[in-house]
Amino acid sequence: MITSTKSSNTNQPDLKRLMQHPAYFCGLGFGSGLAKKAPGTFGTLIGLPLFWLIAGYSLSIQLLIISALFVIGIYFCSATGKALGVVDHGGIVWDEIVAMMLVLTFTPLQWQWWLAAFLLFRLFDIWKPFPIRQFDAKLKNGFGVMFDDLLAAIYAIICLKVLLWLIAHG
């Protein structure tokens, strides 16, 4: 039976599981999800160099790539959750990777802003303010795993845009 809560101790993924299937390899963030502590933070960090690979493209191409990564991520997260027996296992970090890439799409290419983007995204991903927590509780599938991080990314983007506006007009 697949449970619907995050897990950190039971059904812990390992290197063998990581290499069993390409979906698990991606779902577990190329291995970053195997971190014993804070796998979501390590997964989020993977989003930075991956975004750097697409940073030179136009906004529309970046959003197209990130949308495709979101859609395929539904499969990655679903397959990995089924294999682990936990729908939204803490080691599944593809959702953090893609969401962080989305936040960086709207972030200036300066390390201070990337740090702010990282911290804001992690804040909203962990805190899960309304309605993120409600969606996280109701949507129990690959889409649900991806969707709550999409909402956290949107909160982070809004905060970044407000900060940028305040600096420009303050």
C-alpha positions as CSV (number, residue, x, y, z in Angstrom):
1,M,0.0,0.0,0.0
2,I,1.2,3.5,-0.8
3,T,1.1,5.9,2.0
4,S,0.7,9.6,1.4
5,T,3.0,11.3,4.0
6,K,6.5,12.4,3.7
7,S,9.0,9.9,5.0
8,S,12.5,10.2,6.2
9,N,13.2,6.9,7.9
10,T,11.1,4.2,6.3
11,N,11.6,3.1,2.7
12,Q,14.8,5.0,2.5
13,P,16.1,5.1,-1.1
14,D,19.6,4.0,-1.7
15,L,22.1,3.8,-4.6
16,K,20.7,0.5,-5.8
17,R,17.2,2.0,-6.1
18,L,18.6,5.2,-7.7
19,M,20.1,3.1,-10.5
20,Q,17.2,0.7,-11.0
21,H,15.3,3.0,-13.4
22,P,15.9,6.3,-15.2
23,A,12.7,7.7,-13.6
24,Y,14.1,6.9,-10.1
25,F,17.4,8.5,-11.0
26,C,15.6,11.7,-12.0
27,G,13.0,11.6,-9.3
28,L,15.7,11.2,-6.7
29,G,17.5,14.3,-8.1
30,F,20.5,12.4,-9.7
31,G,21.3,11.2,-6.2
32,S,20.7,14.4,-4.2
33,G,17.6,12.9,-2.8
34,L,19.7,10.3,-1.1
35,A,21.0,12.9,1.4
36,K,20.2,11.7,5.0
37,K,19.4,15.2,6.1
38,A,17.6,17.9,4.1
39,P,17.2,16.1,0.8
40,G,14.9,18.8,-0.4
41,T,17.6,21.4,0.1
42,F,20.1,19.3,-1.8
43,G,17.6,18.8,-4.6
44,T,16.9,22.5,-4.7
45,L,20.7,23.2,-5.1
46,I,20.7,20.9,-8.2
47,G,18.3,23.3,-9.8
48,L,20.9,26.1,-9.9
49,P,23.4,24.5,-12.3
50,L,20.6,23.0,-14.4
51,F,19.0,26.5,-14.8
52,W,22.4,27.9,-15.7
53,L,22.4,25.5,-18.7
54,I,19.3,27.2,-20.1
55,A,19.9,30.8,-18.8
56,G,21.0,32.0,-22.2
57,Y,17.8,31.1,-23.9
58,S,14.8,33.5,-24.3
59,L,12.2,33.6,-21.5
60,S,9.7,31.7,-23.7
61,I,12.2,28.9,-24.4
62,Q,13.1,28.7,-20.7
63,L,9.5,28.4,-19.7
64,L,8.9,25.8,-22.4
65,I,11.8,23.7,-21.1
66,I,10.7,24.1,-17.5
67,S,7.1,23.2,-18.5
68,A,8.4,20.0,-20.2
69,L,10.4,19.2,-17.1
70,F,7.3,19.7,-14.9
71,V,5.2,17.4,-17.1
72,I,7.8,14.6,-17.2
73,G,8.3,15.2,-13.5
74,I,4.8,14.0,-12.8
75,Y,5.8,10.6,-14.2
76,F,9.2,10.6,-12.4
77,C,7.6,11.5,-9.0
78,S,4.8,9.0,-9.5
79,A,7.0,6.1,-10.5
80,T,9.5,6.9,-7.7
81,G,6.8,7.2,-5.1
82,K,5.3,3.9,-6.1
83,A,8.7,2.2,-6.0
84,L,9.4,3.6,-2.5
85,G,5.8,3.0,-1.3
86,V,5.4,6.6,-0.3
87,V,3.7,9.0,-2.7
88,D,5.7,12.1,-1.6
89,H,8.8,10.6,-0.1
90,G,11.3,13.2,1.1
91,G,13.9,11.8,-1.2
92,I,11.9,12.6,-4.2
93,V,13.3,16.0,-5.2
94,W,12.6,16.4,-8.9
95,D,9.8,18.8,-7.8
96,E,12.3,21.1,-6.0
97,I,14.7,21.0,-8.9
98,V,12.1,22.1,-11.4
99,A,10.5,24.7,-9.1
100,M,13.9,26.3,-8.3
101,M,14.5,26.5,-12.1
102,L,11.2,28.3,-12.4
103,V,12.1,30.8,-9.7
104,L,15.5,31.5,-11.3
105,T,13.8,32.3,-14.6
106,F,12.5,35.4,-12.9
107,T,15.6,36.2,-10.9
108,P,18.5,38.5,-11.9
109,L,21.7,36.6,-12.8
110,Q,23.6,37.8,-9.7
111,W,24.7,35.6,-6.9
112,Q,22.9,37.7,-4.2
113,W,19.6,37.4,-6.0
114,W,20.1,33.6,-6.6
115,L,20.8,33.3,-2.9
116,A,17.6,35.2,-2.1
117,A,15.7,33.1,-4.6
118,F,17.0,29.9,-3.0
119,L,16.1,31.0,0.5
120,L,12.7,32.2,-0.4
121,F,11.8,29.1,-2.3
122,R,13.0,26.8,0.6
123,L,11.0,29.0,3.0
124,F,7.8,28.5,1.1
125,D,8.4,24.9,0.3
126,I,9.0,24.1,4.0
127,W,6.4,26.5,5.5
128,K,3.6,25.7,2.9
129,P,1.4,28.7,3.5
130,F,-2.2,28.8,2.3
131,P,-3.1,27.2,-0.1
132,I,0.0,25.1,-0.5
133,R,-0.5,22.9,2.5
134,Q,-4.2,22.3,1.5
135,F,-3.2,21.2,-2.0
136,D,-0.3,19.1,-0.6
137,A,-2.8,17.3,1.7
138,K,-5.4,16.7,-1.1
139,L,-3.4,15.9,-4.2
140,K,-1.7,12.5,-3.7
141,N,-0.1,11.6,-6.9
142,G,2.8,12.7,-9.1
143,F,0.9,15.9,-10.1
144,G,0.4,16.7,-6.4
145,V,4.1,16.2,-5.6
146,M,5.0,18.7,-8.4
147,F,2.1,21.1,-7.8
148,D,2.8,22.2,-4.2
149,D,6.4,23.1,-5.2
150,L,5.1,25.0,-8.2
151,L,3.0,27.1,-5.8
152,A,6.0,27.6,-3.5
153,A,7.9,28.8,-6.5
154,I,5.1,31.3,-7.4
155,Y,5.3,32.7,-3.8
156,A,9.0,33.0,-4.1
157,I,8.8,34.8,-7.4
158,I,6.2,37.2,-6.1
159,C,8.5,38.1,-3.1
160,L,11.5,38.5,-5.4
161,K,9.5,40.8,-7.7
162,V,8.4,42.9,-4.7
163,L,12.0,43.1,-3.5
164,L,13.2,44.2,-6.9
165,W,10.4,46.8,-7.1
166,L,11.2,48.2,-3.7
167,I,14.9,48.5,-4.5
168,A,14.2,50.2,-7.8
169,H,11.6,52.6,-6.3
170,G,12.8,52.9,-2.8
